[in-house]
Every structure is written in structure tokens, then in C-alpha cells.
Amino acid sequence: MTITRAAVHHRPKSADAYAYDEATIHVRLRTKRGEPERCTLLHGDKYDWPASLTRTPMERVGDDERFTYWQAEVDPPNRRLCYAFRLDSGEEALWFTEWGFESANETELPTAGAERTLHYFEYPFLNPIDVHDPPEWARDAVFYQIFPERFANGDPSRDPEDVEEWDTIPDRETFVGGDLRGIVDNLDYVEELGVTALYLTPVFESPSNHKYDTTDYLRIDPHFGDEETLCELVSAAHDRGIRVVLDAVFNHCGWEFAPFQDVLEEGADSEYADWFHVHEFPIETEPRPSYDAFAFVPGMPKLNTGNPEVREYLTGVATHWIEVADIDGWRLDVANEVDHRFLRELRRAVKERKPEAYVLGELWHDASAWLRGDQFDAVMDYPFSYAVYEFLATEEMDATGFAERLTALRFRYPEQVTEVLFTLLSSHDTPRLLHRCGGELDRMRLALFVQLTTPGTPCLYYGDEVGMTGGDDPDCRRPMVWDREAWNRELHRFVRELIALRHDSPALRLGRLSFDSGACRGDRLIYRRTTGEEGETRTIGVNRGDVPTEVDLPSGAEPTFETDPGATERLGEGRWRLPARSGTVWR
Ligand code: CA
């Protein structure tokens, strides 16, 4: 077999070669799917060359539709690395260096010339300060997303005037009176689910029910409470070991934001004229705004974060709420449209105030440019949710496709990023999971099972756990069901058990994901989660089909969790029957 050179790819100082921690560098190589037979990393210290040269076999860690991915871990004693790849396939052997290919059949080491190390790839120095190091707690967390207007009404005295009945089906303008007191009052409920972190959509003063059009970033919306209520909420959550992350809408403000009002009144003479991207004065809103806005929404003018005054103001807002209320991080709204320079300043300011704060970006596409350690700890992993819908809700994709998609997604980012990617299956911006599943509960249960047994920081959307449904927003923002008679209690218990399962297993939280590509077929998905140090391994089987399937496992494997308790049947040594529409975890 010859090696397809055109498919071989490696880029230093990217998700292909990065510091995993202060001692370890991960080096990855991409080749054509199924090629070559072996990859070896040749590596050493360029100042101690060639005496330091070492060969480390690379692990074949997965395939997607087009490529095979290889990875090696090295702990260079002097934190420096020069390296090349050796690819072996039958009779052909190649060296791959930064300068290209050469036959390895003829040379013991690549490039025989005088300036040999110049041809090698280089990881010049592992400076610990540069290591992308997301907060430790986020790796173990299970989040719960709350849309405060719809979660619970704990303080009717603060209700908006036109408040509607709690059990209404909301439209875009509906208010039902949810508030921060309602969250404080229901922290026991959240704690009993096993949740360890809350993500609240915006809570600052705004005329809308969603509050993504901020009037005043330094004031809690009076319908939601006040500064004291927020402090009480965070403090009461912390007492339960629950962190609180708020929503930073810094891409754009609301129509009523005082600086924008000043620009509306004073035009080009306003001292805030440069806080926005105004194309032409006077300001027009029809047919489209004469200034940059979120989409073309006139009431959401885009903030000019290129202006140092705006940056100072917004970083001040971010640090203010850490100082005042001790919140544990920020989720940045429309983060993909905010300039990188501001995001870097914001991260620095937030981490100076609270080093373990979690900084999360709303991104829907490949987020590599934001995940280099200088901007976000993690992003909302919508690509994961789409893979789950296609495999389990719509069945547009089979198990092989799902394994390949997740493998490709995993190799976009360094491993420590994958460990904290914010995986979600419902949100205030998407139809609820049950709706995606066409109301079929067994599909929804399997989707949650996959979410809680794959890498990332999982987030549940309020009410999914009791069987709430709803289509695109505003329908996905229905008021929380508090009438326990109306709950799906079986689903509620199932979600609690899944969260407990994850908390109990380091492998399910932090283990490396690998697919058993030989066993993944059609409706049957098989993957493993393995932790290095403790050596814990879990094998997960999912059968989305209507008939049972069989699974081969190493002997001694025992089920530790079944979506249908007791239904996984041992057929013989290492051979198991996985029932229709079910999932099992084996230890
Ligand atoms: Ca209220």
C-alpha cells in the first residue's frame, strides 16, 4: 500500500501540537483514512541533537469519513521539542517534516544535510503560562440552564403589570413573572437533581422578557429582583456547592441603553458617537438600521469594542458582578461577532478577579480561533447537539456516521478543551429535545444518556427533565411545570440517575473517548471512556433500533447502568444482548 501524501497534515502550535499541561505536549497527525499501518514520532531537543532523539509510537485514535487521526504524548525534559513523523505502510516508509516528505527506506534520520534540525517541526518552548487551563471545577460540573422569566415566580410584588397566568403558552411579548427569588426558592430542587452549576440567561435591566437588549448592565432587572437578591442567590447556591454563571450580552446593547439614547439625541456630537458603528447620521432604523446591529434588529445596536472606552466599560461590568456577587463566570452572547482583542482583555480582567472563573462563548461553528487559551475556556457545543439529533432523533445518520462526526469534532480542539466543551441538547435558542425527538421519550432518554456519557461539561435546559416540550423560541421558553402531577416522574428519576452516574465515574467525566469502529454499525453505537491515571474504563453501548443487538466485550465486563434496568442479558463469556431502544454502561 502506498501512502497518500496529499492527505497528510500537521500544523505546529494548533490543535495538532499543543501543551496539554505544564509538562505534556500532545502531537497529532492526520492521514488518509485507513493509512498508513504505523506512525512514529521522532522527537528530541534541538540543542541536544541528535543524542536526545527518541522514537514514540503514535496511537491511532480514530477515523472520520476522510481521515485517520494519530496522537502521541511526550514529556520533553527541557520543555522543547523538535520532531518529525515516520509513516510506515508495507514496503513504503516516509519521513514527514516541515519541509515535506522524503523516503525513510534510504535514511536512518530525515534530511542528511548540515542544517538538519531546520527541517523538523518545532515546539520551541512549553511556557507554563501559555497552557490553556480551563477551571478544574468545570471538568466535573453538570450545568442547568435557567431562563429566569420562566423558571419560578418567587416575588409577585415585582411582577410586570401585564403578567399572564403561569401556565400560558408564551408568545414573544409574554411575561409570566419569573424572578431571581423564584430560583433561590427552588435551589433544593436543582440540588436534588445533582446539578453543580447554573447558567442564567441575562438578568440585567431590559424591557424584554429575554433581556438580550440591555438597558443598564449595572442594575438587576427590577422585575427579577435587585443586587441583594442576586447576592443571596449566588451565596445560597455556593452553600450547596453550586456555581453561578451569568450571560454577558456585550456584542450589542438595547435601544434604551443610555449611551445609545444619547447618540439618538445628539447625533454625531454625542460623546458616545464612537461607542457604536454608525454608518451615517442622523440615525435611521428603516428599512434597515443605519448602524451595525445584531442581525438587522434596530433595538440591538452593536457595541464598538474597538473603542477603548467601551472595552473599559464592559470589562468593568464583568468584574463588577464578580466583586459584588461573587459569580463564577460569564457566558458571552453572540461571541462570534465580538472582536478578539476585546475578548482577550475581558478574559484577563475576569481571571485576575477570579482565576477559577469559567468564560464560555456562544459559538455555533468551528471555534478554534477562540479556543487557544487567550479567550474562552469553552464554547457551547452545538455541533455535538446536531450530531445527537441526527443519530437519535431523526436517524439521518447511522452509528458509524455519528462516531466519525464526533471524532472529527474532537480533533478540532486540544483535549483539555474537549473536556469542558459545553454540551447541550436544548436551549432558549433551539427547540427542546423532546420536540426534536418528535415527542418520543425513548429517543430523548437515549440522547440524554449519550450526552451524560460523552466528554464535555453537560448542560440541561430547565424543564427537560420533567418532560417539557416546545418548538423554536418563544415556544421553547414555556414556564417551568411545578405541578408534580404533570411531571413525567420516571424521566425525572432517570435524569437524576444519569447525573449521579456521571458524578460517580471519573471515566465518564474525564476519560478519553474512543469509538469501537468495528462494532459501530447501523443502529448500534459502541464507545469507551478511559482515564489514564486511575485506569478506569467504561464501555457504553447504545441501540437505537427496534430489535435487540449483540455486543462483544472483554470478559469480566459487568453492566453498571442500564436505561432499561435489568434488561441487558449475558449470552456467554463477554457476549451481551442489548435490548431495543436502550443504552448500557459496562465497567
Ligand atoms: Ca415575580
Boltz pocket constraint, residues with backbone or C-beta under 6 A from the ligand:
constraints:
  - pocket:
      binder: B
      contacts: [[A, 152], [A, 153], [A, 154], [A, 155], [A, 156], [A, 157], [A, 158], [A, 159], [A, 176], [A, 177], [A, 178], [A, 179], [A, 223]]
      max_distance: 6.0
